Amino acid sequence: MSSQHKELQLSIDNSAFEETLQLLEWSKLCEQLSLFASTSQGRRRCIACSIPNKLTLSRRCLAETLEIGAIDLEEEDGVSLTGVHDIEPIILRCSKGGVASAPELLKVVETLRTTRRLRRQIEDSVARPVISELFSNVATLPELQKLLQFGIEDGGRIADRASEKLASLRRQVQVMRIERKDLLRDLIRRFHSVLQDTVISERYERPVLALKISAADHVVGTIHDTSSSGNTVFIEPKVVIPLGNEIAKLEAKIYLEEQRLLAYWSSQISDNFLSLNHLYQILLELDFALARARYSHWLGGVAPELKEELDAPFFIQDFRHPLLIWQEHYHEGSAVVPITFRVSSTLKVLAITGPNTGGKTVALKSLGLAILMSKLGLLLPCTGEPSLPWCNQVLADIGDEQSLEQNLSTFSGHIVRITKILDSISTNPGPSIVLLDELGAGTDPTEGTSLATALLMLLADRARLTVATTHFGELKALKYSDSRFENASVGFNSETLEPTYHLQWGIPGRSNALAIARRLGLDETVIDNAQQLMQRNGIDSVNDVIEGLEEQRRRQQEAAEDAASLLARTELLHEELISQWERQCRQSKDFEERGRKKLEGSIRRGQVEVRDLIRRLRDGSADGEMARKTGQRLRQMELTYSQEKIKNHHQSWLPKKGDRVRVSAIGKSGEVIEVSEDGSQLTVLCGVFRSTVDLNAVESLDGQKPIHPAKDSVVTVKSRVSLTNQSKIRTKKNTIDVRGLRVHEAEAAVEEKLRNSLGPLWIVHGIGTGRLKRGLLEWLQNLDYVEKITRAEQKDGGAGCTVIWLK
């Protein structure tokens, strides 16, 4: 095994981390992962998988997942590990001097054959550099495979061709068996009247005849057995006993010869133990990577970006808890509510508040599992482009009853676990993530609050991020005295009195204890008295403030959605105006082209006619009448072209302020409200839109054109919403999907789309192996009419989409 994969087996060995894995129910996720493995040893590898403790190993695991997953999706039959067997116990036994059976050796042959097939399918140092490196030092041992295939048949029987001695002994046995069978058939014909059955039976590997007990003395031989009723005896006739003895001797020799061959072949396995063991480990890692890819694809996962910077921000959008996804899919559970984590580089402590059963603990576990999954090389079930910093360890103190494996923790249990967490942070350098559930609970509220505050202040200095759930109001106020703290809350529907499970950032939550108690049927008298006590202690006013903040946030969210909708409609209107303008320009160009062709044709006809007239005049046979007619025709042609020229240029109309004109680009009429100083541009009011256009972009209502020389018309739409490049939105018209195409096919499709594009173009190429994206970027960067190339925003596809801006 390579040094990288030896390091991959290393894990963080401390009790706090092991307890964290139990609290986050990591073993259940590993069990789900194992169901996507192809072999029994692969399933064991998934269940007992170790989490890498180095960033390079995690990035390697992620690259393996992406590369093997791309092959599995692109190939028609995917990546098949059929033929890979668990050969580890076989080669271990052979290495210690043991002898493998023929079927076991056949498993080694099939594994070698499958490895060679997988190498041909997977190895590509350019497209798949990481997964191809696995096979760099793998020896498939073709000579060993050829040796075993020659000596062992497909059914696991040692072939006669394995040795001349074995073939000779088997031929002798075959001849003696035929001779013995002929003698027994002759006896059956002679004594069929006293036989119970005419079939040759076998007892203790010796041939026998079934005789009636009364006729046992008719055939001389050895009695090997009797029937349960005692009416039948099974006798081996004396005449075939010598042959049977000779056959037994030969079969003993055959067994010795077979054992000799098996021992020789096993020694060959032993001689190649290191190569075979390395091959076994590589196939195990390949199965593990394929299981990760298939599990990630089933989850609908997105590849996370692991950043080396210690203060890098967290961004995980719409993350769905993988165990809840499984429950929803296979156990008809409720729909999973996604959670978004946005943690800035300066944020160190996040306090999550809200009602019980509202999803605070699920949020903690979701963040912990997301970090562990990214370290293992799994894709995250979320949207957008997740990114998070490398974290050395995840440590948790979660005391709840959501897992059957956990019991309700006492205050002492919390303190013991927190002590282990602090010790682990001190002894294991590197960024740590700490998850604390119901911090300070289980004791006096005043002391618990003080202890929780002091602990969070300490963790803000030592850990990369600490996420704590709490009901203490004092912890909610830490945000306003320390910029490293932030509040979040889980949503609660005050009308239905049920939690929404959405995580709201920036606003502390209310416990809603009275509302939950009322929903669960507690006596109204108790609830009313509690309400009065809250008002007396000023608690109710704090809840009113929080409720006001929640309402304000809701209104801001609605306003933002309305603004986005208005922007989208404005962009669509702008695109429609531009489309009409382009159509008008094309029609004008077509009209001018037809006119030009018509004029050229007329000129050519006139030239032909003039040459013909001149030729007739020069002809000596031309008379005076011919000259008179020629002169009349020339004057007629001159008059025709003169009239055409006057018609085309006799335009004296010039629009002025207050005139009604028609804007040709959009086909709408409006009023001229302003004329530029040089008279080359007009400001026209069309309904609620004010447009600034060139002079030649308008015409009178009766179709007259202005006298100003024509220029290229440009329509500028002014509105309250900015229509700069930065405000462009992605629509069906400016989007092209090239996923599944080859690079040259995608280039052709994009080039065709660019010909008809004026604004930015969104190219959806997906993530995959990145080969399609790289090829397109290299091609686009060499195009002169491309101004810039940017990555799309998260809502438009992120890394799976590229935006092209034209000059």
C-alpha positions, 0 to 999 in steps of 0.5 A, spaced: 500 500 500 502 507 498 504 511 503 498 516 502 493 510 504 497 508 510 496 515 512 489 514 511 488 509 516 490 513 521 484 516 526 484 521 531 484 517 537 481 520 543 475 518 548 472 525 546 472 524 539 470 517 539 464 519 544 462 525 538 462 520 533 457 516 537 453 522 539 452 524 532 450 517 530 456 516 525 456 509 525 449 509 522 451 513 516 457 508 515 452 502 515 448 506 510 454 507 506 456 500 506 450 498 503 453 501 496 459 497 497 460 491 491 464 486 496 463 483 503 470 486 504 468 493 502 462 493 506 467 491 512 471 497 510 465 502 510 463 500 517 470 501 520 472 507 516 477 511 519 476 519 518 483 522 515 486 527 519 490 531 514 487 535 509 491 532 503 488 525 505 481 528 505 482 532 498 485 525 495 479 522 498 474 527 495 478 527 488 477 519 488 470 520 489 469 524 484 473 521 479 470 514 480 463 517 480 464 520 473 466 513 470 460 510 474 455 515 471 458 515 464 459 508 462 453 504 460 454 499 465 458 503 470 464 500 474 463 493 476 467 489 481 464 482 479 469 477 480 473 481 486 473 476 491 476 476 499 482 473 497 486 476 504 485 470 508 487 465 502 494 469 501 495 470 508 494 462 509 499 461 503 504 466 506 504 462 513 505 455 509 498 453 508 495 450 502 489 453 499 484 449 495 482 449 488 476 453 488 480 458 493 485 459 488 480 460 482 478 466 486 485 469 486 485 467 478 478 471 478 481 477 482 487 478 478 483 477 471 478 483 474 483 487 476 486 487 469 479 489 466 478 495 471 485 498 470 483 498 462 477 501 464 479 506 469 487 508 468 487 515 465 493 519 468 490 526 464 482 525 465 483 521 472 490 522 475 488 521 482 484 514 481 489 512 476 495 513 481 492 507 485 494 502 479 501 505 478 504 500 482 499 494 482 502 488 479 496 483 476 501 477 475 499 474 468 504 468 469 501 466 476 494 467 473 496 463 467 499 457 471 493 457 475 488 457 470 492 452 466 491 447 472 484 448 475 478 448 471 472 453 471 468 449 476 474 448 481 476 441 479 484 440 478 485 439 471 488 432 468 493 437 464 496 439 471 501 433 471 502 427 467 502 423 473 495 425 475 492 424 468 495 417 468 492 415 475 485 418 473 485 414 466 487 407 470 481 409 475 476 410 469 478 403 466 477 399 473 471 403 474 468 401 467 470 394 468 467 393 475 461 396 473 460 391 467 461 385 472 456 388 477 451 389 471 452 381 469 451 379 476 444 383 476 442 379 470 443 373 473 440 374 480 435 379 478 429 375 481 432 375 488 434 383 488 430 388 491 432 393 486 436 393 479 440 399 481 447 399 483 448 403 490 453 405 494 455 404 501 461 407 504 464 409 497 463 401 495 458 399 490 453 394 493 447 390 490 440 390 494 438 383 496 432 380 499 434 377 506 432 370 504 437 370 498 443 373 502 447 366 501 446 367 493 451 372 492 458 371 495 461 378 498 461 383 504 455 385 507 456 393 508 449 395 510 441 393 511 435 396 511 431 399 516 426 394 516 431 388 515 428 385 509 434 388 505 441 387 505 447 391 501 452 386 499 459 388 495 460 382 491 466 378 492 468 378 485 469 386 485 472 387 491 479 386 488 478 391 483 475 396 489 481 395 493 485 397 487 481 403 485 482 405 492 489 405 492 489 409 486 485 414 488 489 415 494 495 416 490 491 421 486 489 425 492 497 425 494 498 428 487 493 433 487 495 435 494 502 436 491 500 441 486 495 445 490 502 445 495 506 448 489 501 453 487 500 455 494 507 456 494 507 461 488 501 465 492 506 465 498 512 468 493 507 473 491 504 475 497 506 482 497 504 484 490 497 480 492 496 484 498 497 490 495 493 489 489 487 486 495 488 493 498 488 497 492 481 494 490 479 495 497 480 502 496 477 502 490 470 499 492 470 504 498 471 510 493 465 507 489 461 506 495 462 513 497 461 516 490 454 512 489 452 514 496 453 521 494 449 520 488 443 517 492 444 523 496 444 528 491 450 531 494 455 536 491 462 536 492 465 541 498 471 545 497 476 544 503 480 550 505 486 551 508 486 557 511 484 557 518 479 563 518 476 561 512 468 562 512 463 556 512 458 556 507 453 550 506 446 552 503 440 547 504 444 542 507 439 536 509 441 531 514 443 524 511 440 520 516 433 523 515 433 523 508 434 515 509 428 515 514 424 519 509 426 515 503 425 508 506 421 509 512 416 514 510 418 519 514 417 527 514 420 531 509 427 533 511 427 541 512 434 544 509 438 548 514 443 553 511 450 555 515 453 561 513 459 563 518 464 569 517 471 568 518 470 572 524 465 569 527 467 564 533 461 562 537 454 561 535 448 561 540 442 557 537 435 558 541 428 556 540 423 552 543 424 544 545 423 539 539 424 545 534 430 542 531 436 545 535 439 539 536 438 537 529 442 543 526 448 541 531 448 534 528 447 536 521 453 541 522 457 536 525 456 530 520 457 535 514 464 536 516 465 529 518 463 527 511 467 532 507 473 530 511 471 522 509 471 525 501 463 524 501 459 529 497 454 533 501 447 533 500 446 541 499 445 546 494 450 551 491 457 550 492 459 548 499 466 551 502 468 550 509 475 550 512 479 544 514 478 542 521 482 537 525 477 535 530 469 535 531 467 535 539 460 534 541 456 534 548 449 532 545 445 529 551 438 528 548 434 522 547 433 522 539 438 516 539 436 510 542 443 509 544 443 515 548 441 516 555 439 523 558 445 526 561 446 529 568 449 536 569 455 531 572 455 528 565 455 534 561 461 537 565 465 530 565 464 531 557 466 538 556 472 537 560 474 531 555 473 536 550 477 542 553 483 537 554 482 534 547 483 541 544 489 542 548 493 536 546 491 536 539 493 542 535 489 545 529 482 548 528 476 544 532 469 545 532 465 544 538 458 542 538 454 543 545 447 542 546 443 545 552 449 548 555 449 550 562 442 546 563 441 541 569 443 546 575 441 552 578 440 557 572 444 563 575 450 558 576 449 555 569 448 561 565 455 564 569 458 557 567 456 557 560 458 564 559 465 563 561 466 557 557 463 560 551 468 566 552 474 560 553 472 557 547 472 563 542 479 563 544 481 556 543 476 553 537 475 555 530 467 555 531 463 553 537 455 552 536 451 552 542 444 551 544 441 554 550 435 557 553 439 562 557 437 569 555 444 572 558 447 568 552 443 571 547 446 578 549 453 576 548 452 578 541 452 585 543 458 585 547 463 581 543 463 581 535 465 574 535 458 572 537 452 571 533 445 569 534 440 564 531 434 561 532 429 555 530 423 558 527 416 557 530 409 558 527 405 561 533 398 560 529 399 552 528 403 552 535 408 548 531 416 548 529 418 550 522 425 547 523 428 553 519 434 556 522 434 563 522 440 567 523 441 574 526 435 573 531 435 570 538 429 565 538 423 564 544 422 558 547 415 558 546 414 554 553 407 556 554 405 555 547 407 548 547 404 547 554 397 549 551 398 545 545 399 539 549 393 540 553 396 543 560 391 547 564 389 554 562 389 556 569 396 554 570 398 558 563 395 564 565 398 565 571 405 563 568 403 569 563 402 574 569 408 572 572 412 573 566 409 580 565 411 582 572 418 580 571 419 583 564 420 577 560 414 578 556 417 584 553 423 581 551 419 576 547 415 581 544 421 585 542 424 578 539 417 577 536 418 584 533 424 582 530 422 576 527 416 580 524 421 585 521 425 580 518 419 576 515 417 583 512 424 584 509 424 577 506 418 579 503 420 586 500 427 582 498 423 577 494 418 582 491 424 586 489 427 580 485 421 579 482 420 586 479 427 586 477 426 579 473 420 582 470 424 588 468 429 584 465 424 580 461 421 587 458 428 589 457 430 583 453 423 583 449 425 591 447 432 589 445 429 583 441 424 587 437 429 592 436 434 587 433 428 584 429 427 591 426 434 592 424 434 585 421 428 587 417 431 594 415 437 591 413 433 586 409 429 591 405 436 595 404 439 589 401 433 588 396 433 595 394 440 595 393 439 588 389 434 591 385 438 597 383 444 593 381 439 589 377 436 596 374 443 599 372 445 592 369 439 592 365 440 600 363 447 598 361 446 593 357 440 597 353 445 603 352 450 599 349 445 596 345 443 603 342 450 605 341 452 599 337 446 600 333 448 607 332 455 605 330 452 600 325 452 603 318 445 601 316 442 605 322 437 610 319 435 617 322 429 614 325 433 609 329 437 615 331 431 619 333 428 613 337 435 611 340 435 619 343 428 618 346 429 612 350 436 615 353 431 621 355 426 616 358 431 612 362 435 619 364 428 622 367 426 615 370 433 615 374 432 622 376 425 621 379 427 615 383 433 619 386 428 625 387 423 620 391 429 617 395 432 624 397 426 629 397 424 628 405 423 635 408 420 632 415 424 634 421 421 632 428 421 637 434 418 638 441 411 636 442 410 632 435 408 625 435 413 620 432 413 612 432 419 609 435 421 604 429 425 599 434 419 597 438 413 599 434 410 604 439 408 611 438 410 617 443 411 624 444 417 628 443 419 631 450 426 633 448 431 634 442 438 634 443 442 640 441 445 638 435 438 635 433 441 628 432 437 625 438 430 625 441 427 623 448 421 620 447 415 618 452 412 612 450 407 610 456 411 610 462 417 609 459 422 614 457 427 612 451 433 616 448 433 614 441 437 617 435 434 621 430 433 616 424 430 611 429 423 614 429 419 616 423 412 620 423 406 617 424 405 617 416 411 614 415 416 620 413 423 619 415 427 625 418 432 629 413 438 627 418 443 622 415 441 615 418 445 612 424 445 606 427 439 606 432 440 605 440 434 604 444 436 606 452 430 604 457 430 608 463 427 605 469 428 605 477 431 598 476 438 598 474 439 594 467 447 594 467 451 587 466 451 586 474 443 586 474 442 581 468 439 575 470 439 568 467 433 566 463 432 560 458 433 565 452 440 566 455 442 560 457 445 553 454 446 547 457 452 543 454 452 537 460 453 530 456 456 533 450 464 532 448 468 539 448 468 540 441 460 539 440 459 544 446 464 549 442 459 548 436 453 549 440 456 555 444 458 558 438 451 558 435 448 561 441 453 567 441 452 569 434 444 571 437 446 573 443 447 581 445 448 580 453 451 575 457 450 568 456 450 562 461 453 556 460 451 550 464 457 545 464 456 541 470 462 539 475 463 532 474 471 531 472 472 538 470 474 536 463 468 539 459 469 546 463 476 546 462 476 545 455 470 550 454 474 556 458 481 554 454 477 555 447 473 562 450 479 565 452 482 565 445 475 569 442 476 576 440 469 578 442 469 575 449 470 581 454 470 577 460 469 570 463 466 569 470 463 564 475 455 564 476 452 566 482 450 560 487 443 561 485 445 560 478 449 554 478 455 556 482 461 552 479 457 548 475 455 554 470 460 559 467 457 566 464 460 569 458 460 577 457 461 579 450 464 586 448 
